[in-house]
C-alpha cells in the first residue's frame, strides 16, 4: 500500500475582535471533510504570536515532512476566499496577543524581501473556483504584514515554497463555516494536483 502523504493545515486562534477565528473554524470543517484516504491530514491551531509562529512552523515541517503546508487566516476586510501568492519579510509593526512585535520588524534577518509559493496560485484559483461555484475566490499579493503574512513567509522559507496561504472572511460574511471548509478543501486538492503535475513534468524532462 502506498504510504500516505502528509498535508499540514493551520488556522489561527482568537485575536482582537475575532473572539471566534473563522480560519480555525474553516480548518475544523476541513478536518470533518478530510482529503481522501491517501492523505494524512494534520491540523494545528496557532496562537496569534510571532515567537510561537517562528518556533512552531519549522517544528511542523521537521516532524511531518508534508508534501504541502497550508495556512489559513481571517481577514475582516475580505468578502471572498483569497489565495495569497507571496509572503513578505519586513514591515511587521503590529503587536501580537502578547503585545510583542519582532525587534527588526522582520521574519528572517537577511532573508529576501518577498518569497513566492512554488505552486501556480492562478491555476489553483481556477480549479477551486470551478470545484466550489457557490464560493467566490480571488488572488492577492499582499497578505497584510501581520501574523498571516509572517507565518506565510516563515513557512515559504522553511518549505522552499511548498505552501499556500488562504485568507477567509469572518463566518457569515457572506459564507457559512461549511462553505469555508469546502473552499479550503478545494484549494488544497487543487494545489496538490498542480504541484504533482509540475513535479511529473520535471521528472519526465529528467528522463530524456
C-alpha positions as CSV (number, residue, x, y, z in Angstrom):
1,X,0.0,0.0,0.0
2,X,1.3,3.5,-0.9
3,X,2.4,5.5,2.1
4,X,0.1,8.3,3.0
5,X,1.3,11.8,2.1
6,X,1.1,14.3,4.9
7,X,-0.5,17.7,4.5
8,X,-0.3,20.2,7.4
9,X,-3.1,22.8,7.7
10,X,-3.1,25.5,10.3
11,X,-5.6,28.1,11.4
12,X,-5.2,30.9,13.9
13,X,-6.7,31.3,17.4
14,X,-8.7,34.3,18.7
15,X,-7.4,37.9,18.5
16,X,-8.8,41.4,18.6
17,X,-12.5,41.4,17.6
18,X,-12.2,37.8,16.3
19,X,-13.3,36.0,19.5
20,X,-14.0,33.0,17.2
21,X,-11.4,32.9,14.5
22,X,-13.0,31.9,11.2
23,X,-9.7,30.5,10.0
24,X,-9.7,27.8,12.7
25,X,-13.5,27.2,12.2
26,X,-12.7,26.6,8.5
27,X,-9.9,24.2,9.3
28,X,-12.1,22.2,11.7
29,X,-14.7,21.9,8.9
30,X,-12.0,20.7,6.6
31,X,-11.0,18.1,9.1
32,X,-14.5,16.7,9.0
33,X,-14.4,16.6,5.2
34,X,-10.9,15.1,5.0
35,X,-8.7,15.0,1.9
36,X,-9.2,11.3,1.0
37,X,-7.6,8.1,2.2
38,X,-4.2,8.8,0.6
39,X,-3.6,11.9,2.6
40,X,-2.7,12.2,6.2
41,X,-4.3,15.5,7.2
42,X,-2.6,17.2,10.2
43,X,-4.4,20.3,11.6
44,X,-2.9,22.7,14.1
45,X,-4.3,25.8,15.8
46,X,-1.6,28.6,16.0
47,X,-1.9,31.4,18.6
48,X,-1.6,34.9,17.2
49,X,2.0,35.3,18.5
50,X,5.1,36.0,16.4
51,X,7.5,33.9,18.5
52,X,5.2,30.9,18.5
53,X,5.0,31.0,14.7
54,X,8.8,31.2,14.4
55,X,9.1,28.1,16.6
56,X,6.1,26.1,15.6
57,X,6.2,26.2,11.8
58,X,9.7,24.8,11.4
59,X,8.8,22.2,14.0
60,X,5.7,21.1,12.0
61,X,7.9,20.8,8.8
62,X,10.5,18.7,10.6
63,X,8.0,16.4,12.3
64,X,5.7,15.6,9.4
65,X,7.7,16.3,6.2
66,X,4.5,17.3,4.5
67,X,4.2,17.4,0.7
68,X,2.3,20.7,1.2
69,X,1.6,23.1,4.1
70,X,-1.5,25.3,4.0
71,X,-2.1,28.2,6.4
72,X,-5.5,29.7,6.8
73,X,-6.1,33.2,8.3
74,X,-9.1,35.5,8.7
75,X,-9.3,38.9,7.2
76,X,-12.1,41.3,8.4
77,X,-11.9,43.2,5.1
78,X,-12.2,40.1,2.9
79,X,-15.5,39.2,1.3
80,X,-14.0,36.4,-0.8
81,X,-11.7,33.4,-0.1
82,X,-8.4,34.9,-1.0
83,X,-5.3,33.0,-2.2
84,X,-2.1,34.7,-1.4
85,X,0.8,34.4,-3.9
86,X,3.7,35.6,-1.7
87,X,4.9,36.4,1.8
88,X,6.9,39.5,2.9
89,X,9.9,39.6,5.2
90,X,9.8,43.2,6.6
91,X,7.2,45.7,7.9
92,X,5.9,43.8,11.0
93,X,5.0,46.6,13.4
94,X,1.6,45.4,14.7
95,X,1.6,43.9,18.2
96,X,0.5,40.3,18.7
97,X,-1.6,38.8,21.5
98,X,1.5,39.0,23.8
99,X,2.0,42.8,23.0
100,X,5.2,41.8,21.1
101,X,6.5,42.6,17.7
102,X,9.8,41.5,16.1
103,X,12.7,43.7,17.1
104,X,13.8,44.4,13.4
105,X,10.2,44.1,12.2
106,X,11.2,41.2,10.0
107,X,10.7,37.4,9.8
108,X,14.1,36.2,8.8
109,X,17.1,38.5,9.3
110,X,18.8,38.9,5.9
111,X,16.1,36.9,4.1
112,X,14.8,38.0,0.7
113,X,12.1,40.7,0.9
114,X,9.5,38.5,-0.9
115,X,9.1,34.8,-1.2
116,X,6.6,33.2,-3.7
117,X,4.8,29.9,-3.5
118,X,6.3,27.4,-6.0
119,X,2.7,26.4,-6.7
120,X,0.9,28.1,-9.6
121,X,-1.7,30.0,-7.5
122,X,-3.6,31.3,-10.6
123,X,-4.1,27.6,-11.7
124,X,-5.2,26.7,-8.1
125,X,-7.6,29.7,-8.1
126,X,-9.2,28.5,-11.4
127,X,-9.6,24.9,-10.3
128,X,-11.0,25.8,-6.8
129,X,-13.5,28.3,-8.3
130,X,-14.8,25.5,-10.7
131,X,-15.0,23.0,-7.8
132,X,-17.0,25.2,-5.4
133,X,-19.1,27.5,-7.6
134,X,-21.1,28.9,-4.7
135,X,-18.0,30.5,-3.1
136,X,-16.1,33.4,-4.7
137,X,-12.3,33.2,-4.8
138,X,-9.7,35.9,-5.6
139,X,-5.9,36.1,-5.7
140,X,-3.7,38.6,-3.8
141,X,0.0,39.6,-3.5
142,X,-0.3,41.3,-0.1
143,X,-1.1,39.1,2.9
144,X,-1.2,42.2,5.3
145,X,2.1,42.4,7.3
146,X,0.7,40.8,10.4
147,X,0.7,37.2,11.7
148,X,-0.8,35.9,8.4
149,X,1.9,37.3,6.2
150,X,4.5,36.5,8.9
151,X,3.5,32.8,9.1
152,X,3.3,32.5,5.3
153,X,6.8,33.9,4.8
154,X,8.2,31.7,7.6
155,X,6.6,28.6,6.0
156,X,7.7,29.5,2.5
157,X,11.3,30.0,3.8
158,X,11.4,26.6,5.5
159,X,9.5,24.6,2.9
160,X,11.3,26.0,-0.2
161,X,7.9,27.4,-1.3
162,X,5.7,24.3,-1.0
163,X,2.9,26.1,0.8
164,X,-0.2,28.1,0.2
165,X,-1.9,30.8,2.3
166,X,-5.7,31.2,2.3
167,X,-7.5,34.3,3.8
168,X,-11.1,33.7,4.7
169,X,-13.7,36.3,5.6
170,X,-15.4,36.1,9.0
171,X,-18.2,33.4,9.4
172,X,-21.4,34.5,7.7
173,X,-19.8,37.4,5.9
174,X,-21.0,36.0,3.5
175,X,-20.1,32.3,3.7
176,X,-21.1,29.6,6.2
177,X,-18.5,27.6,8.1
178,X,-19.3,24.6,5.9
179,X,-18.7,26.6,2.7
180,X,-15.4,27.8,4.0
181,X,-14.4,24.2,4.9
182,X,-15.3,23.1,1.3
183,X,-13.4,26.1,-0.1
184,X,-10.3,25.2,1.8
185,X,-10.6,21.6,0.8
186,X,-10.9,22.6,-2.9
187,X,-7.9,24.8,-2.7
188,X,-5.8,22.1,-1.1
189,X,-6.8,19.4,-3.5
190,X,-6.2,21.8,-6.4
191,X,-2.8,22.8,-5.0
192,X,-1.8,19.1,-4.6
193,X,-2.8,18.4,-8.2
194,X,-1.0,21.4,-9.6
195,X,2.1,20.5,-7.6
196,X,2.0,16.9,-8.7
197,X,1.6,17.8,-12.4
198,X,4.6,20.2,-12.1
199,X,6.7,17.5,-10.5
200,X,5.7,15.0,-13.2
201,X,6.8,17.4,-15.9
202,X,10.2,18.0,-14.1
203,X,10.7,14.2,-13.8
204,X,9.8,13.5,-17.4
205,X,12.3,16.1,-18.5
206,X,15.0,14.4,-16.4
207,X,14.3,11.0,-18.1
208,X,15.1,12.3,-21.6
